[in-house]
Amino acid sequence: MDLRIFTEPQQGASYDTLLRVARTAEELGVFSAFFRSDHYLKMGDVDGLPGPTDAWITLAGLARDTSTIRLGTLMTAGTFRLPGVTAIQVAQVDAMSGGRVEFGLGAGWYEAEHTAYGIPFPKEKFGRLEEQLEIITGLWRTKLGDTFDFAGKYYTLTDSPALPKPVQERIPVLVGGLGPKRTPALAARFADEFNLPFASLDDTAAQFGRVRAAVEQAGRPADELVYSNALVLCVGRDDAEVARRAAAIGREVAELKANGLAGTPDEVVEKIGRYAAVGSQRVYLQVLDLGDLDHLELVASRVAPQLG
């Protein structure tokens, strides 16, 4: 099982805080990647200070301030950026990192953050997402010297030089969500990885099955994709430490155990094993208290060694 760190900086984190977490994850040696969300407004009962940080500006900084850990988004919001500009940004950060970028793209959903910062919030988001994926991946795979053209309902590109190119021959593309029909079809067309955020075991098994079927129907081997989950993390050496960490993020232990990865290291290992049994190959550990670096060390020393 591949373990990755997943952060929610809109809840309150500076770049320096994120850098400490990314470097700690890198130094511990058991986490393959550092990912972050793409939001501009806090959620729930937190102050969100010092304010939002932009996902791709953050990753550009981390590209230069880390050396080995992979970097990406769960998920870049399609409503925030034009696809041509996004293709340039991601390719540049890939070059800055020496080829360590992975690209998750979603439709965007949090209307309040759009209102707060004057960002248009279109009614039809899924159709835009499909065109965005087609454009971004098309720009990246266009051969040097050729041009890229696209005429869609939402976007038109004419005689694009399709530059710059990423360092990686193929930047891994992540698609995710619980939509029963359009989402699996989108993953089958574009994804290298399919991710489910905060889904139950039953929902995970059902959606992975739909995606695998869609991938095979599209003429690809189902195992060509990586299947992953994102789950909130709250692990402690004993019940008291679990309770302390739950209180620090404003959550109840029972709820975290039901909906995430919470409890002692052995309990968390057992829960991860249940996700593996329904097809999950990678887990993004949602770390909400970004000042608690001992939390990462505990996972590295007591959870990861049991996963093989």
C-alpha positions in Angstrom: 0.0 0.0 0.0 1.4 3.4 -1.1 0.9 6.1 1.5 0.8 9.8 0.6 0.2 13.0 2.6 -2.8 15.2 1.7 -3.3 18.7 3.2 -6.1 21.2 3.3 -4.3 24.6 3.5 -7.5 26.6 3.1 -8.2 25.7 6.7 -5.2 27.7 7.8 -1.6 27.3 6.6 1.2 29.5 5.3 3.7 28.3 2.7 6.3 27.8 5.4 3.9 25.5 7.2 3.3 23.4 4.1 7.0 23.3 3.4 7.7 21.9 6.9 5.1 19.2 6.3 6.4 18.3 2.8 10.0 18.2 4.0 9.1 16.0 7.0 7.2 13.6 4.8 10.1 13.5 2.4 12.7 12.9 5.2 10.6 10.1 6.8 11.0 8.1 3.6 7.7 6.2 3.6 5.4 8.7 2.0 5.6 8.8 -1.8 4.0 12.2 -2.3 2.7 15.5 -0.9 -0.6 16.6 -2.2 -2.8 19.6 -1.4 -6.3 20.7 -2.1 -7.2 23.6 -4.3 -9.5 25.9 -2.4 -9.6 29.7 -1.6 -12.0 29.7 1.3 -12.1 27.9 4.7 -14.7 25.4 5.5 -16.4 24.9 8.9 -15.5 26.5 12.3 -11.9 27.6 11.7 -10.4 31.0 11.2 -8.5 30.0 8.1 -5.6 32.3 9.0 -3.3 33.6 7.5 -5.5 33.1 4.5 -5.5 30.9 1.3 -2.5 29.9 -0.7 -2.7 29.0 -4.3 -2.2 25.4 -5.1 0.1 25.7 -8.1 2.1 28.6 -6.7 2.6 26.4 -3.6 3.7 23.4 -5.7 6.1 25.6 -7.7 7.8 26.6 -4.4 7.9 23.0 -3.2 9.3 21.9 -6.5 12.5 23.9 -5.7 12.4 23.4 -1.9 12.1 19.6 -1.9 14.1 17.0 -3.9 12.5 13.6 -4.1 8.8 13.6 -3.0 6.2 13.7 -5.7 3.8 16.7 -5.8 0.2 17.1 -6.8 -3.4 18.2 -6.3 -6.6 16.6 -5.1 -8.1 18.2 -7.1 -7.2 21.3 -9.1 -10.6 23.1 -9.5 -11.6 23.4 -13.2 -13.5 26.6 -12.4 -10.4 28.4 -11.3 -8.2 28.2 -14.5 -8.3 28.2 -18.2 -7.1 24.8 -19.6 -4.4 26.3 -21.8 -2.9 28.3 -19.0 -3.2 25.3 -16.7 -1.3 23.1 -19.1 1.5 25.7 -19.1 1.6 26.0 -15.3 1.7 22.3 -14.6 4.3 21.6 -17.3 6.5 24.4 -15.8 6.2 23.0 -12.3 7.0 19.6 -13.6 10.2 21.0 -15.1 11.0 22.9 -11.8 10.6 19.7 -9.9 12.6 17.5 -12.2 9.6 15.5 -13.2 7.8 14.9 -9.9 4.3 16.4 -10.7 1.0 14.6 -10.7 -2.2 16.3 -11.9 -5.6 15.9 -10.3 -8.4 17.8 -12.0 -12.0 18.2 -10.8 -15.0 20.2 -11.9 -15.0 22.6 -8.9 -17.9 22.6 -6.4 -17.6 25.1 -3.6 -19.7 28.0 -4.8 -19.0 30.2 -1.7 -15.3 30.6 -2.6 -16.2 31.7 -6.1 -18.5 34.3 -4.7 -15.9 35.4 -2.2 -13.2 36.0 -4.8 -15.2 37.0 -7.9 -14.6 33.7 -9.7 -17.4 32.7 -12.2 -19.3 29.6 -11.1 -20.8 28.1 -14.2 -23.9 25.9 -14.1 -22.5 23.3 -16.5 -19.2 22.1 -14.9 -18.8 18.5 -16.0 -18.9 19.3 -19.7 -16.2 21.9 -19.1 -14.1 19.4 -17.1 -14.3 16.9 -20.0 -13.0 19.6 -22.5 -10.4 20.7 -20.1 -9.0 17.2 -19.7 -9.0 16.8 -23.5 -7.2 20.1 -24.1 -4.6 19.8 -21.3 -3.6 16.2 -22.2 -3.7 17.0 -25.9 -1.4 20.0 -25.5 1.1 17.9 -23.5 1.2 15.0 -26.1 1.4 17.2 -29.2 4.7 16.6 -30.8 7.3 19.3 -30.9 6.9 21.4 -34.1 3.2 20.4 -34.5 0.3 22.6 -33.4 -2.8 21.8 -31.4 -6.4 22.8 -32.3 -9.6 22.3 -30.4 -13.1 23.4 -31.1 -15.5 22.6 -28.3 -18.7 24.0 -26.7 -16.7 25.9 -24.0 -13.2 26.3 -25.3 -11.5 26.9 -28.7 -7.7 26.7 -29.4 -6.3 27.6 -32.8 -2.7 26.9 -33.9 -1.4 26.4 -30.4 2.3 25.6 -30.3 1.5 23.4 -27.3 4.5 24.5 -25.3 6.1 24.0 -22.9 6.4 20.3 -22.6 6.5 18.5 -19.3 9.7 16.8 -18.2 7.8 13.5 -17.8 6.8 11.7 -20.9 3.3 11.5 -19.3 2.2 13.4 -16.3 0.0 11.1 -14.3 -3.6 12.4 -14.4 -6.0 11.8 -11.6 -9.8 11.8 -11.9 -12.1 11.1 -9.0 -15.6 11.1 -7.6 -18.7 9.0 -6.9 -20.7 9.8 -10.1 -22.0 6.4 -11.3 -21.8 7.0 -15.1 -20.1 10.1 -16.4 -17.2 9.9 -13.9 -16.1 6.3 -14.7 -16.3 7.2 -18.4 -14.1 10.2 -17.9 -11.6 8.2 -16.0 -11.6 5.6 -18.7 -10.6 8.2 -21.3 -8.1 10.3 -19.4 -7.0 8.9 -16.0 -3.9 7.2 -14.9 -5.3 7.1 -11.4 -8.9 7.0 -10.0 -9.4 8.5 -6.6 -12.3 8.4 -4.2 -12.4 11.1 -1.5 -13.8 10.1 1.9 -15.8 7.1 0.7 -17.0 4.1 2.7 -15.8 0.6 2.0 -19.1 -0.3 0.3 -19.1 2.8 -1.9 -15.4 2.3 -2.8 -16.0 -1.3 -3.9 -19.0 -0.3 -6.0 -17.3 2.7 -7.7 -14.0 0.9 -8.3 -16.1 -1.8 -10.0 -17.8 0.8 -12.3 -14.5 2.4 -13.2 -12.9 -0.9 -14.0 -15.8 -1.9 -16.2 -15.6 1.5 -18.0 -11.9 1.2 -18.5 -12.2 -2.2 -20.1 -15.1 -1.1 -22.2 -12.8 1.7 -23.5 -10.3 -0.9 -24.6 -7.8 -0.4 -21.8 -6.8 -3.0 -19.2 -8.5 -2.2 -15.9 -5.2 -2.7 -14.0 -3.7 0.1 -16.1 -5.1 2.6 -13.6 -4.1 3.1 -9.9 -7.1 3.0 -7.6 -6.9 5.1 -4.5 -8.7 6.6 -1.5 -8.4 9.8 0.4 -9.2 9.4 4.1 -8.8 11.6 7.2 -6.1 10.6 9.5 -6.2 10.5 13.3 -3.8 7.9 14.8 -2.4 7.8 18.3 -0.2 5.5 20.4 -3.1 5.0 22.8 -6.8 6.1 23.2 -5.8 9.3 25.0 -3.6 10.4 22.1 -6.3 9.6 19.6 -8.7 11.7 21.6 -6.3 14.6 21.8 -5.7 14.6 18.1 -9.4 14.3 17.3 -10.1 17.3 19.6 -7.4 19.3 17.9 -9.2 19.1 14.6 -12.7 19.5 16.1 -13.9 15.9 15.4 -15.3 13.1 17.4 -13.3 9.8 17.8 -16.2 7.6 17.0 -17.0 9.6 13.8 -13.4 9.5 12.7 -13.2 5.7 13.2 -16.4 5.2 11.2 -15.4 7.5 8.3 -11.7 7.6 8.3 -8.4 6.1 9.5 -8.5 6.6 13.3 -7.3 4.8 16.3 -4.1 3.0 17.4 -1.6 2.1 14.7 -2.9 -1.5 14.7 -6.5 -0.3 14.2 -5.4 2.0 11.3 -3.5 -0.9 9.7 -6.5 -3.1 9.9 -8.8 -0.4 8.3 -6.3 0.2 5.5 -6.3 -3.6 4.9 -10.0 -3.5 4.4 -9.7 -0.8 1.8 -6.9 -2.9 0.1 -9.3 -5.8 0.0 -11.8 -3.9 -2.1 -9.1 -2.8 -4.6 -7.4 0.3 -3.1 -3.7 0.5 -3.9 -2.9 4.0 -2.5 -4.2 6.0 0.4 -3.9 9.8 0.7 -3.8 10.5 4.4 -5.7 13.8 5.1 -3.6 15.5 7.7 -5.6 18.4 9.2 -3.4 19.6 12.1 -0.3 20.7 10.1 1.6 21.7 13.2 1.6 18.1 14.5 4.6 16.6 12.7 4.8 13.8 15.3 1.6 12.5 13.7 3.5 11.8 10.5 6.4 10.2 12.4 4.0 7.9 14.1 2.6 6.7 10.8 6.1 6.2 9.5 7.3 4.2 12.5 4.2 2.2 13.5 1.8 2.0 10.5 3.9 1.9 7.3 6.1 -1.0 8.4 3.0 -3.2 8.9 1.7 -2.5 5.4 4.6 -4.1 3.5 
